[in-house]
Each structure stands twice: as C-alpha cells, then as structure tokens.
C-alpha cells in the first residue's frame, strides 16, 4: 500500500484528504504547519522555506507522493519541489476552468488568499482559461483565521463575507470558486448568502483524481490508516484526534453542498 502525504499550512487540507479517504486505499499522512499558519499574507521566501522543510520531513517518513493541499503553497513552491524530488508532487489549482466550462456566458468569481491572487501562477491560469475575460479575483484572508479557530458560521463570518461580496452583482455570476482549501468549511454559510444561480466550485476532486493517476492508487476497499502531524509533531492526543475527526465529519457534509 502506498504512503501518500497531504500538506497544508493548517486544517484546510483536510478537505482534500477527506476526498481521498472516501475514494482510495493508501496509508495517509496529514501535515499541518500549525506553528506558521496562515501563509496567505506572508512573504513568498518565507512560505517556500516552510514548505520545503515540511516536504523534507514527509520524505523522511516514507512519503511516495505529496499533495500540496494548499493553493498558496502550490503557487510558491510546487515548481521548485518537483525539481528536487523524484516522487510526485501534486499541487492545487483554483478550479476556474471547471467553473467557466459550466457556463461560458456568465462571470466567475475566484476567491483565494492574497498570495495566491497576486501570484504568477494565478495570472498564468487566468490567461490560459479566461479567453472572454469573465473571471474576477477576490482575496478572503480572514476566512483562514476563522477556519483555524473552528468558526465556520455566525455573525462575524457572515458580516465579513457580506462586506467582501457587496461590490459584486452576483446575478451576473455562475460560480464562486473556492481557491483555498480552508474555504471549503464555509460552504453552508456561502450557500445561504449567494443567489441560487451561483454554484460553489472547488478543486479537490480534480486534485485527488490527478493523485490517483500519478500514483496508481486503488479504489477504496479498506479502512485507511492516517497519521497526523502539526509542524513535525505527531498528534496522538485523543482529544485532538477527536477534534480532527470533527473537522473531517463537517467536510463530509460540506462536500455535498454545491
């Protein structure tokens, strides 16, 4: 059975792990850099240092593939890591193309962290897929902080999202793209705020499909083993493992919201 690692700055990457857990057999490792989260507003050089240290650690623990379950880490570090390692490095990409393919006449709002929104990788993606100039970009940095505190609903979250979405005439949009894995926790809140014509789109399914293609993972038939790490510290405390299980259970519900 292959050993596959999922890396994120925090608990957002659990949404990609949850997608893989439902579909494939593997020994999974989840690594959250909780000491340095959030990445979205840090200098690129600092982010690269953190990601390289984490992937070095995962390689030492036998990872045969690493999923950068973090759009920010992917935009900063994926190219460099692929030159360094001989095992697959699977990155995240905002699902802008998928959203545009769903409706080629209406606008698409791509949300992400500030680093991802401003990055070269994002510019290249939009230049490649958005031939009709239908995509708008919106940074939502506070959602990462809300997610890390487990605050997914409520007045503070709703007020923040309403303020950020206010400049957009959402009747002109067909989709809102969740370009940060932390944002998947807020699908129920977003669904309540968005009009019915706006679909929620994330890149988790495509990422996991690419992981399976690159590694030959077999369809799920077993209860998978998962090891959890916070910034190189193995998580064995039962209370914290239950907390992580609670995050994963929420994500199972969020995955069904479109």
N, C-alpha and C positions, 0 to 999 in steps of 0.2 A: 504494500500500500504506500502510495506516495505521500511525502510530507510537504504540505503547502502552507506558506505563511501569509498572513494578511497584516499589513502595516497601516496605521493611521496616526495622526497627531493625538487623537483622542478616541472617543467611543463612536464616532460617525462610521468608521469602517466596519463596525458590527453589522451594518445593513448589507454589506457585500458578503461578509462571512455567512450571514443568515441565508442569503440567496444560495450560496454554495452548499451549505449544510442540508438544504432541502432537496438538492438535486444529485450530489455526487459523493462517492466514498473516498475518503482520504484521512490522513492524520493532519489535523489543522492546528496551526499556531496563530494566535492573535496577539499582536503587539501594539499597545497604545503608548505613545510618548507623553504620558500624563504630566511629566515634570516640565514640559516645554509647550504644552498646548495653551493657546491656539497658535497656529502657524500663519494664519491668513494676513496678518499685518506685520510680520517680521521681515528683516532683510533677507534677500534670496541666498546670500552666502551662509547665513546662519541656518536657514532651513536645510540647505544642502548638507551641512555638517551633521545635523541631527539625523537626517535620513540615511546618510552613509553609515553612521555609527550603528543605527538600528539594523540595517541590512547586513552589515558585518556580523553582528550578534546573531541574527537569524541564520546566516550561512553556517556559523559555527555550530548551531543546533540542528543542522542537517536539512535545512530547507532546500527542496528541489525546485521550487518556484516561489517567487514572492509577488504578491499582488499589492501594488501601491494603492490601497483603498482610500485614497485621499487625492482629490484633484489638484490641490496646491502642491503636494509632494511630487506628483506626476509632472506638473508643468515645470518644476525646478530641477528635478533630479533624474527622471526616467532615462533620458538620453545618456547621461554620464554613467549611470548604473549598468546599462546594457553593454557599455564598452568594458566594464570592469568584471562582470560575472559571466560565466558560461551557462548559467541556468536562466530560464525565462523570467523576465521582469515584466509583469502585466500592469499597465497603467490605467488610470481612469480618464475619460474624456467626456465633457458635457454632451448630452445626447441631443445636440442641436440639429444634426442631420435627421435623426429619427423624428423629431418634432416637426421639422419642415416637410418631411415626406408625408406626414399625417394630413397636412393641409397646406398646399403651396400658395394659397392666396392671402392668408391672414398672417399677422405678425406673431413673433415668438419672443418671449422674454426669458433670457438665460440668466439665472442667478448663480452666484458663486462668491468666493472670498475675494477681497481686494487684490491679493497677489495673483490669483487665477484670472480675474477680469482684466488686469493690466498686463498679463504675460504675453510673450511672443507666441507661445503655443496656442493661446486663445485666438489671437489675431490670425494665425495661420489657419486654424479650424474654421473660423467665420469666413475668411476669404475663400476657402475651398468649397464650403457648402451653401453659403448665403448669396447666391447669384442675383437675387432680386432685392437685396438689402432690406430684408424683413426682420432681422434679428436686432433686439436691444439687449444691452447688458446691464445688470444690476448687482452691485455688491451688497451682501447682507451679513456683515461681520458679527453682529450681535447674536445671530442665531447659533453660532458655535458656542458662545458663552452660555446661552440659555440651555443648550443641549447638554453641555458638560455638567450643569447643575441639576439636570433632570427636570427642567421647567419647560414643558412642551405645550402647555395650554395656559390660559388665564389672561388677565387684563394686560400685563406687561408685554407678553408676546404678541397679543392681538394689536395693541396700540402701536408697537414697533412696526409690525408688518403693514398695518393700515397706512402709517406715515410713509413708508417706503414705496408702497404700491400706488399711493394717491396721485402721482404725476401721470400715470398711465391710464388711458381709456381702454379698459380691459375688454370691452366689447369688440375691439379691433384685433384681439389676440386669440389664437387657437390653443396655445400651450405655454406653460411655465416650466422651464427646465430646471431641475434641481442639480446644480453643478457643484455641489459639495455634499459628501456623504452624510454629514451632520444634518442636512436639511430634510432627510427622509423621515426623521422623527416628527416633523411638523405637518405631515400630510393632512391630518384631520383638521388642524387649525386652518391651514391654507384652503382646504376644500370648502370650509364654512365661509371664508372671506371672498373666494373667487366666484365669478359667474359660471354657470353650467357650461358655457362654450369654451372655457379654458381647461384643458387637460393638464394633469401633472405627469411629467416625464422625467425618469432618471436613467442613469447608465448602468445600473447594477446587473441587469440580465445580460446585456451585451458583454460586460466585463467578464462575468462568470463563464459565458459561452466561449469567449476567447481563451480563458484559462484552460477549459476542458480541451479545446482544440490543440493548444500548445503542449499539454501535458498528458493527454490520453486518459484523463480521469474517467472512471466507470460510473454508470448510473447508480444512484443510492440504493443500497440493499442492507446496510448495517447502521447501527448507532455509532456515529463518528466520535472519535476522541478529540478534544480541544484543550490545548494548553494556553493559558492567558498570562501575558506579561505587561507590566506597566514600567516602561523605561528600564528594561533589563531585570526587573524584579518579578519573579514568578509569583502569581497570585494563587494562594492555596487557602486563604481565609474563607470559611464557609459563608460568612455574612456578605463578603464582597462578591463571591461567586454567585450568590443568590441575587445580588444587585445586578450583575451582568446578565443573569438569566432573565431578569425582569425587563432589561433593555431589549433583549432578543425577542421576548414574547410580545413587546409593544411593536417591534418591527414586523413581526408576522402579521399583525393587524394592519399596519401601515402599508404593507406590500399589496394589499387588496384594494387600496384607495387609488383611484386614477383621476 
